[in-house]
Amino acid sequence: DTGVSQDPRHKITKRGQNVTFRCDPISEHNRLYWYRQTLGQGPEFLTYFQNEAQLEKSRLLSDRFSAERPKGSFSTLEIQRTEQGDSAMYLCASSHGQGRVGLDSPLHFGNGTRLTVT
Amino acid sequence: AQTVTQSQPEMSVQEAETVTLSCTYDTSESDYYLFWYKQPPSRQMILVIRQEAYKQQNATENRFSVNFQKAAKSFSLKISDSQLGDAAMYFCAFTSGTYKYIFGTGTRLKVLA
């Protein structure tokens, strides 16, 4: 068990460029979450996958954001036409469970991808 | 709307002393789950303690315990015998059992030697 892995750790991009982040959850975890964290704030929910199905998306996720989890394994989060307001830490978390969220295994977080849009 | 509020942006505690971090939440649900997560500087967020709302008994994990007051919608974290390694951001979190975990804004805990 190597934990949740996120790549890259840091990304600096110019406004208007597209960026893609990758998350590799713990292998047996069927639930995967993306969160965004800005300085001085707690993580804000972006989206949730159960296996390969994206079951919930936050209203924070504009049409410039898209996430996938093909085959229920790793996940990617793409931001198109980045804006300075997209600068944040993007956190991925995973857990294993079949019933109600909260009863399952604890959320395991990755180290995050820090995005800076200049 | 479900919300989580942490009113203490920063707390300090002397090593070996006890500190309590506050958290309040708002929900119309009767069954839900509450958590405290710890985020050390430049490190991964990890679970400290979990409480199921249907359980009256307060959860404890070694030096960490909670004071869960369901009627008051309060969920505080007590850290006993504070250690230097306890220094971190602490986030209170809530889920009603659907997909979303809602986090508070965090409390930065400083431990003084």
Interface residues (C-beta under 8 A of the other chain):
Chain A: G3 V4 Y33 Y35 G40 Q41 G42 P43 E44 F45 Y48 Q50 L55 E56 S58 L91 A93 R100 V101 G102 L103 P106 L107 H108 F109 G110 N111
Chain B: V4 Q6 P9 Y32 Y33 F35 Y37 R43 Q44 M45 I46 L47 R50 E52 F91 A93 T95 S96 G97 T98 Y99 K100 Y101 I102 F103 G104 T105 G106
